[in-house]
Amino acid sequence: MTGLRISDYAMFVPVRDHAVVLALNTCYGTVVELSEETYGRLGEPAGLPADVLSSLADGWIVTALSPEAERDAFARELHRRGRAALDAPPRVYLMPSYDCNLKCVYCFQHGIRRTTPSVTMSESVALAALDHAVAVLGDHPREVTLYGGEALSPDNRAVVEFLCRAARERGIRLMASTHAWNLDRYEDLLGPAGIEAIHVTVDGPAATHDRLRVGPRGARTYETIMRHIGLALGRGTRVRMRVNVNHRVLEELGTLRDELAAGGLLGNPLFSAYLAPMFDTKAHVDAGNTVLSRSLVGEAALAARLGGSTELATAFCGYPPTYDRVAAALAAIPPLPAVGNCCYGTPTVVLDPRGDVYPCVFLAGETRFAAGSYLGGGFEPERSSGWVGEGTGRCGETGCKFALYCGGGSPYDSFARQGSTQPRSCDCGDFKDTFAGYAAAAYRRRVAAD
């Protein structure tokens, strides 16, 4: 093998306590594990043993292609995955109400609830929403997530019970996003025959969580939420926990990990947890750079924390829009089709209680982003598909080796900070660190499982 050079899309991530360097190709989602000694000799690829060189070539870490040919291949892959994203199974969310009975200090829906009349979905509207979901899903698996507000609030009990019955009749599997404060009132609806999975958010270990996620009349919520998670698991319901991370929570992840382990959650096959940086609705742009408030951390810091600790990497995954794609490479799974961040990379349909349809859960209630109505026609699917189809259009760095992973960042993040979904919200330098941290974390998790 002659004329080889290191690919422009190669990324090298040392995991020093394992004496391994992960070599990844960000175009094809391939990975090759290198010893530190081999990594040190990569400057002269032709001098490496034939079997090592063959492995590097198979993983596109070294290549005989010219930089121009590589860029053309990357552009084709970007287009291919963008088309695949449009054809991917839609994610459908159904909102019984915008109301919520907790007062989380950072909630992005406070403004919407102040300006949106309180409406709880009626049975006739619920049926129309389910029928629209069936039409949207087509031949894809029929899965719908109840969302809010708080989907499982006491006031929604009647319509949610009705939705469970009607969904079964239509072959729809129901999940729910919930704060779990009132989950005991839905105990009989939990499990494989009803609401078979829930998504629950916590804000760090008990003391910190109770300061951020405030219950009715100032009640502490952590202990009750954890008890209700145990109740759900006991009924065979899958539980996915999102941990919102700011600076304080980042420092306390070890404490939270210990609390989850002590509660028997980390050993339960129905339970999983991931970390997510908090959105900042008060951040601003200074000289073209997005500036976070002092309490918050960027995703790069979160990824570095995971990537440096096997204990944390085995307890928590990273933020799914990026982490899942990096972890797929480490698991030798074909690259995921989505191009973009969060809902931006996958067709998403949000059905609100007034009959409006939105292309992103974070923008529900922002009527200028509605794609029409599911009541009596008026739905414009091209407005939702356009949201996905722009791909990396929000990011001016279309030649960046990470374009398949970041898609210009989160459009809602941009909207919350700047009032528009169009500006990119990511920083290429930070994203390189995010990618490296998640690669190390996924490697630690895989090795620990072997």
C-alpha positions in Angstrom: 0.0 0.0 0.0 1.7 3.2 -1.2 0.7 6.8 -1.4 -1.3 6.7 1.9 -1.9 9.6 4.1 -4.0 10.3 7.2 -7.6 11.1 6.2 -8.8 14.6 6.6 -11.8 13.1 8.4 -9.8 11.1 10.9 -10.2 12.0 14.6 -7.9 10.6 17.3 -9.0 10.2 21.0 -6.5 9.0 23.6 -7.9 6.9 26.5 -4.7 7.0 28.5 -5.6 4.8 31.4 -6.5 2.1 28.9 -3.3 2.8 26.8 -5.6 3.1 23.8 -6.0 5.7 21.1 -9.4 5.6 19.3 -9.0 6.5 15.6 -12.4 7.4 14.1 -13.5 8.5 10.6 -16.3 11.1 11.0 -17.5 10.6 7.4 -18.1 6.9 7.6 -18.5 6.4 11.3 -15.7 3.8 11.5 -13.3 3.3 14.4 -10.0 1.5 14.8 -8.4 0.9 18.2 -4.6 1.7 18.2 -1.9 1.1 20.7 -0.1 4.2 21.9 3.0 2.9 20.1 1.2 2.5 16.8 -0.4 6.0 17.1 3.1 7.4 17.6 4.2 6.0 14.3 1.3 7.3 12.2 3.4 10.1 10.8 4.9 7.5 8.4 2.0 5.1 7.6 4.0 3.1 5.0 6.3 2.0 7.8 3.6 0.2 9.8 3.1 -3.6 9.6 0.9 -4.7 6.7 -1.9 -6.0 8.9 -2.1 -2.7 10.9 -2.0 -0.6 7.7 -4.7 -2.8 6.2 -6.9 -2.2 9.3 -6.3 1.5 9.1 -7.2 1.6 5.4 -10.3 -0.5 6.0 -11.4 2.0 8.6 -10.6 5.0 6.4 -8.2 6.3 8.9 -5.5 6.4 6.2 -6.4 6.8 2.6 -5.0 7.1 -0.9 -7.7 9.5 -1.9 -6.9 13.2 -2.5 -8.3 15.8 -0.2 -10.7 16.9 -3.0 -11.9 13.3 -3.5 -12.5 13.0 0.2 -14.5 16.2 0.3 -16.7 14.9 -2.6 -17.2 11.6 -0.7 -18.2 13.6 2.4 -20.7 15.7 0.5 -22.3 12.6 -0.9 -22.5 11.0 2.6 -24.0 14.2 3.9 -26.7 14.2 1.2 -27.3 10.4 1.6 -27.9 10.7 5.3 -30.0 13.8 4.9 -32.3 11.9 2.5 -32.3 8.9 4.9 -33.4 11.3 7.7 -36.4 12.4 5.7 -37.4 8.8 5.2 -36.8 7.8 8.9 -39.7 6.8 11.1 -41.4 10.0 12.4 -41.5 10.7 16.1 -45.0 11.6 17.2 -45.9 13.5 20.4 -49.4 14.1 21.7 -50.0 16.9 24.2 -53.1 16.5 26.4 -52.5 20.0 27.8 -49.9 22.8 28.1 -50.5 23.0 31.9 -48.0 21.8 34.5 -48.2 21.7 38.3 -44.5 22.0 39.0 -42.5 25.3 39.0 -39.1 24.4 37.6 -37.0 27.5 37.7 -35.7 27.2 34.2 -38.7 25.8 32.3 -38.8 26.9 28.7 -42.6 26.8 28.6 -43.3 29.5 31.2 -43.9 32.2 28.5 -46.2 29.9 26.5 -48.4 29.1 29.5 -48.8 32.8 30.3 -50.1 33.5 26.7 -51.8 30.2 25.9 -55.4 29.6 27.2 -55.6 26.6 29.4 -57.1 23.8 27.3 -57.3 20.1 28.1 -57.8 17.8 25.1 -61.3 16.5 24.7 -62.1 12.9 23.7 -63.0 14.0 20.2 -59.8 16.0 19.7 -57.9 13.1 21.2 -59.4 10.7 18.6 -58.5 13.1 15.8 -54.9 13.3 17.1 -54.6 9.6 17.2 -56.0 9.2 13.7 -53.6 11.8 12.5 -50.7 9.9 14.2 -51.7 6.7 12.4 -51.8 8.6 9.0 -48.4 10.2 9.7 -46.7 7.0 10.8 -48.0 5.0 7.9 -46.1 1.7 7.7 -43.7 2.7 10.4 -44.1 1.3 14.0 -47.0 3.0 15.7 -45.4 4.7 18.7 -46.7 7.9 20.3 -45.3 9.8 23.2 -47.6 11.8 25.6 -46.0 15.2 26.2 -46.8 18.5 27.9 -46.8 20.7 29.9 -47.2 17.7 32.2 -48.9 14.9 30.3 -49.7 12.9 33.5 -51.0 15.7 35.7 -54.1 14.9 37.9 -56.3 17.1 35.6 -55.4 14.9 32.6 -56.3 11.6 34.1 -59.6 11.2 32.2 -58.3 12.0 28.8 -55.1 9.9 29.3 -57.2 6.9 30.3 -59.3 7.4 27.2 -56.1 7.7 25.1 -54.8 4.4 26.5 -58.0 2.6 25.4 -58.2 4.3 22.0 -54.5 3.8 21.3 -54.8 0.0 22.0 -57.7 -0.2 19.5 -55.4 1.4 16.8 -52.4 -0.7 17.6 -50.5 2.3 19.0 -47.9 1.9 21.7 -47.9 4.7 24.2 -45.0 6.3 26.0 -45.0 9.4 28.2 -42.8 12.3 29.1 -43.5 13.1 32.8 -42.1 14.8 35.9 -43.4 11.7 37.8 -44.7 13.8 40.7 -48.2 12.4 40.2 -47.3 9.1 38.7 -49.0 7.1 41.4 -52.3 8.4 40.2 -51.6 6.5 36.9 -50.3 3.3 38.4 -53.1 1.1 36.8 -52.2 2.5 33.4 -48.5 1.8 33.6 -46.9 -1.3 32.0 -46.7 -3.1 28.7 -50.4 -3.0 28.1 -50.7 0.7 28.7 -48.1 3.4 29.1 -45.1 1.1 28.5 -42.3 3.6 28.8 -41.7 7.0 30.6 -39.2 9.7 30.2 -38.4 11.5 33.6 -36.2 14.5 34.2 -34.2 15.1 37.4 -31.9 18.0 38.1 -29.0 16.3 40.0 -28.9 14.7 43.4 -31.6 15.2 45.9 -30.5 18.5 47.5 -29.8 20.3 44.2 -32.8 18.8 42.4 -35.2 20.1 45.1 -33.9 23.6 44.6 -34.5 23.6 40.9 -37.6 21.3 40.5 -40.1 22.8 42.9 -43.4 21.1 43.7 -46.8 22.5 44.6 -46.6 25.0 47.5 -42.8 24.7 47.5 -42.7 20.9 48.1 -39.5 18.9 47.6 -39.9 16.5 44.7 -36.9 14.3 44.5 -37.9 11.6 47.0 -41.4 11.3 45.6 -40.2 11.1 42.0 -37.7 8.4 42.8 -40.4 6.4 44.7 -42.7 6.7 41.7 -39.9 5.6 39.3 -39.6 2.4 41.4 -43.4 2.0 41.1 -43.2 2.2 37.3 -40.3 -0.2 37.1 -42.2 -2.6 39.3 -45.0 -2.7 36.8 -42.7 -3.5 33.9 -42.5 0.1 32.5 -39.2 1.2 30.9 -37.8 4.3 32.5 -35.4 6.7 30.7 -34.0 9.4 32.9 -32.7 12.7 31.6 -30.4 14.5 34.0 -30.2 18.3 33.4 -26.7 19.4 34.0 -25.4 22.8 35.1 -22.1 23.6 36.8 -23.3 22.4 40.2 -24.8 19.2 38.9 -21.7 18.5 36.8 -19.6 18.5 40.1 -22.2 16.3 41.8 -22.6 13.5 39.2 -20.8 11.1 41.4 -23.3 11.7 44.2 -26.2 11.3 41.9 -24.7 8.1 40.6 -24.4 6.8 44.1 -28.0 7.7 44.9 -29.3 5.9 41.8 -27.2 2.8 42.6 -28.4 2.8 46.2 -32.0 2.9 45.0 -31.3 -0.2 42.8 -31.9 1.8 39.6 -28.6 1.3 37.9 -28.8 -2.5 38.0 -32.4 -2.6 36.6 -32.5 -3.6 32.9 -35.6 -1.4 32.4 -33.7 1.7 33.5 -31.3 4.0 31.7 -30.1 7.6 32.2 -28.4 10.2 30.1 -27.0 13.7 30.7 -28.2 16.9 28.9 -26.9 20.4 29.2 -29.5 22.9 30.3 -30.8 25.3 27.7 -30.1 28.9 28.6 -32.9 31.3 27.7 -30.9 34.3 29.0 -27.7 33.7 27.1 -26.6 36.3 24.6 -24.3 36.7 21.6 -21.1 38.8 22.1 -18.9 39.5 19.0 -20.5 36.6 17.2 -20.1 34.1 20.1 -22.8 32.7 22.2 -22.2 33.4 25.9 -23.7 31.1 28.5 -24.8 32.4 31.9 -22.4 31.5 34.6 -24.4 28.7 36.1 -24.5 26.6 32.9 -22.0 24.4 31.2 -21.5 23.7 27.5 -21.8 20.1 26.2 -18.1 19.8 25.7 -17.5 20.1 29.5 -20.3 17.5 30.1 -18.7 15.1 27.5 -15.2 15.6 29.0 -16.6 14.6 32.5 -18.1 11.4 31.1 -15.1 10.6 29.0 -12.7 10.8 32.0 -14.6 8.5 34.3 -15.5 4.8 33.8 -17.8 5.0 36.8 -19.8 7.9 35.3 -19.6 6.5 31.7 -21.3 3.3 32.8 -24.0 5.0 34.7 -24.9 7.8 32.2 -25.0 8.2 28.5 -24.3 11.6 26.9 -26.9 13.8 25.2 -28.5 11.5 22.6 -28.4 13.6 19.4 -24.6 13.4 19.4 -23.7 10.7 21.9 -25.8 8.0 20.2 -24.1 8.6 16.8 -20.6 8.4 18.4 -21.6 5.3 20.4 -22.9 3.6 17.2 -19.4 3.8 15.7 -17.8 2.3 18.9 -20.4 -0.5 18.7 -19.7 -1.1 15.0 -23.4 -0.2 14.2 -24.1 1.5 10.9 -24.2 5.3 11.2 -27.6 6.7 12.2 -29.4 8.5 9.4 -30.2 11.7 11.1 -28.3 14.9 10.1 -28.8 17.6 12.7 -29.5 18.1 16.4 -32.5 16.8 18.3 -35.8 17.1 16.4 -34.0 18.9 13.6 -32.4 15.7 12.5 -35.6 13.4 12.5 -39.1 14.1 11.2 -41.1 15.1 14.3 -44.9 15.7 14.6 -46.2 17.4 17.8 -50.0 17.4 18.2 -51.2 20.0 20.7 -54.5 20.2 22.5 -55.8 23.0 20.2 -55.3 21.0 17.1 -52.0 22.6 16.0 -49.1 20.6 14.5 -45.5 21.5 15.3 -42.2 20.2 14.0 -40.3 20.3 17.3 -41.4 19.7 20.9 -39.5 22.8 22.2 -41.4 25.1 19.8 -44.9 23.8 20.6 -47.1 26.8 21.3 -45.0 29.1 19.2 -47.7 29.5 16.7 -45.5 31.0 13.9 -43.8 27.6 13.7 -47.1 25.6 13.4 -47.4 23.4 10.3 -51.2 23.7 10.3 -53.9 21.8 12.0 -54.9 18.2 12.3 -58.6 19.2 12.8 -60.5 19.5 9.6 -57.4 19.6 7.3 -55.0 22.4 6.9 -51.9 20.4 7.7 -48.9 21.3 5.5 -46.4 18.4 5.8 -43.8 20.3 3.7 -43.4 22.8 6.5 -42.4 20.0 8.8 -40.2 18.2 6.3 -38.5 21.5 5.5 -37.5 21.7 9.2 -35.5 18.5 8.8 -34.5 18.9 5.1 -32.3 21.9 5.7 -29.7 19.6 7.2 -26.6 21.6 7.9 -28.0 24.7 6.2 -27.9 26.6 9.6 -24.2 26.1 9.8 -21.8 28.0 7.6 -19.1 25.5 8.2 -20.4 22.9 5.8 -16.9 21.6 5.2 -16.4 20.8 8.8 -15.6 17.2 9.6 -18.3 17.2 12.3 -21.1 18.4 10.1 -22.7 14.9 10.1 -22.9 15.1 13.9 -23.8 18.6 14.9 -25.9 20.1 12.1 -25.2 23.6 13.3 -26.4 22.8 16.9 -29.9 22.9 18.3 -32.4 25.2 16.5 -34.3 25.7 19.7 -31.1 26.7 21.5 -30.7 29.4 18.9 -34.3 30.5 19.2 -34.2 30.7 23.0 -31.1 32.9 22.9 -31.5 34.9 19.8 -35.2 34.7 18.8 -34.5 32.9 15.6 -34.0 29.2 14.7 -31.6 30.0 11.9 -28.3 31.0 13.5 -26.0 28.1 14.4 -25.7 27.5 18.1 -22.6 25.3 18.1 -18.9 26.2 18.2 -16.7 23.9 16.0 -13.8 24.0 18.5 -16.1 23.0 21.4 -17.7 20.3 19.3 -14.4 18.6 18.6 -14.1 18.3 22.4 -17.7 17.1 22.7 -17.0 14.4 20.1 -13.8 13.3 21.8 -15.4 13.1 25.3 -18.3 11.1 24.0 -16.0 8.7 22.1 -14.0 8.0 25.3 -17.2 7.6 27.3 -18.7 5.1 24.9 -15.4 3.2 24.8 -15.3 3.0 28.6 -18.9 1.8 28.7 -18.3 -0.9 26.1 -15.2 -2.2 27.7 -16.9 -2.3 31.1 -19.8 -4.4 29.6 -17.4 -6.9 28.0 
